[in-house]
Amino acid sequence: MSEREMRRAVRNAGISGFLIHTLAALWVWRSWGSFSASNMLVWMSFPASLAYLGQGGGRLLALSLACGGLEWAALGALIAYGVGRSAKKPG
């Protein structure tokens, strides 16, 4: 995998992780009751959620979207990087 392909894969995986988290968090927030939604948002973004555990309402959702989304983006990018590094060069 070339360097350019690697950067593109890592970027796309990071963006995908962020978007998947955003869609899941908004679905949970809209579909579940406030107590259940808050608990689920905390577990979806654990351990990043420890930074905003005491928040509630819209502030909890906003922090979950930001911090949790970044956490999922980083995890997706890290996995893509690891897979890309382990791929053998054609040859």
KEMAR-597920 format. One record per atom (N, C-alpha, C): x, y, z. Coordinates in steps of 0.02 Angstrom, whole numbers, padded with zeros to 5 digits, always signed. Layout:
REM KEMAR-597920
XYZ...
END
This chain:
REM KEMAR-597920
+00043-00058+00000+00000+00000+00000+00045+00062+00000+00033+00105-00047+00075+00165-00052+00057+00214+00005+00102+00261+00014+00091+00311+00067+00028+00352+00055+00016+00368-00007-00044+00407-00024-00108+00368-00011-00107+00304-00030-00165+00261-00017-00177+00253+00058-00122+00247+00095-00126+00239+00167-00159+00301+00199-00136+00360+00179-00165+00422+00207-00239+00427+00191-00257+00409+00129-00327+00413+00109-00370+00363+00149-00344+00302+00159-00381+00252+00197-00390+00273+00270-00337+00300+00300-00341+00323+00369-00390+00381+00376-00388+00428+00330-00434+00484+00331-00506+00461+00323-00518+00418+00275-00586+00394+00263-00613+00353+00322-00570+00313+00353-00591+00275+00411-00607+00321+00470-00567+00373+00479-00581+00421+00533-00646+00457+00522-00659+00479+00462-00722+00513+00446-00780+00465+00455-00772+00404+00433-00826+00354+00440-00841+00340+00513-00789+00333+00553-00799+00321+00625-00837+00378+00658-00819+00439+00640-00854+00498+00668-00927+00499+00646-00940+00486+00582-01009+00487+00557-01051+00431+00586-01023+00372+00593-01060+00316+00623-01079+00333+00695-01032+00360+00733-01047+00380+00801-01101+00433+00803-01096+00482+00760-01145+00536+00758-01215+00509+00744-01221+00467+00694-01287+00439+00677-01314+00395+00734-01271+00355+00764-01293+00312+00819-01315+00354+00879-01276+00405+00896-01292+00446+00954-01357+00484+00943-01367+00511+00884-01429+00547+00870-01489+00500+00869-01481+00440+00845-01535+00391+00845-01553+00372+00917-01503+00359+00958-01515+00342+01029-01550+00400+01063-01525+00460+01053-01553+00519+01087-01627+00530+01068-01643+00518+01005-01712+00530+00982-01759+00472+01000-01734+00411+01000-01777+00353+01007-01789+00331+01079-01741+00342+01123-01745+00315+01190-01767+00370+01238-01790+00351+01298-01806+00399+01350-01743+00434+01374-01751+00489+01408-01693+00530+01427-01644+00492+01472-01669+00454+01520-01624+00417+01565-01586+00363+01526-01622+00324+01486-01590+00270+01448-01542+00298+01396-01562+00352+01363-01519+00382+01312-01454+00407+01343-01458+00439+01400-01398+00464+01434-01351+00407+01451-01379+00353+01478-01337+00295+01495-01304+00265+01434-01343+00259+01381-01316+00229+01319-01261+00273+01289-01271+00339+01290-01220+00384+01263-01155+00379+01302-01161+00371+01368-01101+00364+01409-01064+00300+01391-01100+00245+01382-01067+00181+01366-01041+00179+01295-01074+00214+01249-01051+00215+01179-00982+00248+01173-00969+00296+01215-00907+00335+01209-00860+00324+01267-00868+00268+01302-00823+00254+01358-00754+00239+01330-00701+00264+01356-00689+00302+01417-00690+00378+01408-00699+00403+01347-00700+00475+01337-00758+00507+01375-00811+00469+01386-00870+00497+01421-00856+00513+01494-00802+00487+01522-00786+00504+01592-00772+00579+01599-00752+00612+01546-00738+00684+01548-00801+00726+01557-00858+00700+01535-00921+00739+01538-00977+00700+01572-00960+00657+01617-01008+00612+01648-01062+00648+01687-01048+00704+01717-01097+00739+01758-01144+00784+01719-01137+00789+01655-01179+00834+01615-01246+00801+01600-01293+00842+01579-01359+00815+01562-01390+00854+01505-01444+00828+01478-01481+00862+01426-01441+00871+01362-01452+00929+01331-01420+00945+01268-01345+00949+01273-01320+00970+01331-01248+00975+01341-01215+00905+01338-01249+00855+01367-01224+00787+01363-01221+00763+01291-01273+00777+01253-01274+00757+01183-01219+00791+01144-01210+00855+01153-01159+00892+01117-01089+00866+01133-01076+00855+01197-01010+00829+01216-00999+00758+01192-01052+00718+01192-01047+00651+01166-01032+00651+01091-01066+00695+01055-01053+00700+00983-00981+00721+00969-00956+00769+01008-00888+00795+00996-00835+00746+01021-00836+00731+01085-00783+00689+01114-00789+00616+01092-00849+00589+01094-00859+00520+01072-00845+00512+00998-00865+00561+00958-00852+00559+00887-00778+00559+00872-00741+00601+00908-00668+00602+00899-00636+00537+00921-00662+00507+00974-00636+00443+00997-00648+00389+00944-00708+00386+00916-00723+00337+00864-00683+00351+00801-00672+00414+00785-00632+00431+00726-00560+00407+00736-00533+00419+00794-00464+00398+00808-00458+00322+00806-00507+00287+00834-00505+00215+00834-00510+00187+00763-00555+00215+00722-00560+00194+00652-00496+00206+00614-00467+00264+00624-00405+00281+00589-00347+00236+00611-00345+00220+00676-00293+00176+00702-00299+00106+00673-00360+00081+00669-00371+00015+00640-00352+00015+00566-00372+00066+00529-00354+00070+00459-00278+00073+00450-00245+00111+00492-00172+00116+00489-00140+00048+00502-00163+00013+00553-00136-00052+00569-00146-00103+00513-00204-00103+00485-00218-00149+00429-00175-00130+00368-00169-00066+00355-00129-00043+00298-00055-00060+00307-00030-00053+00367+00041-00069+00380+00055-00143+00374+00004-00184+00390+00015-00256+00388+00005-00285+00318-00024-00246+00273-00036-00270+00205+00031-00278+00169+00038-00332+00134+00100-00344+00097+00101-00303+00032+00159-00280+00014+00167-00244-00049+00162-00294-00106+00128-00274-00160+00124-00320-00217+00193-00329-00248+00204-00390-00270+00266-00393-00296+00306-00439-00328
END
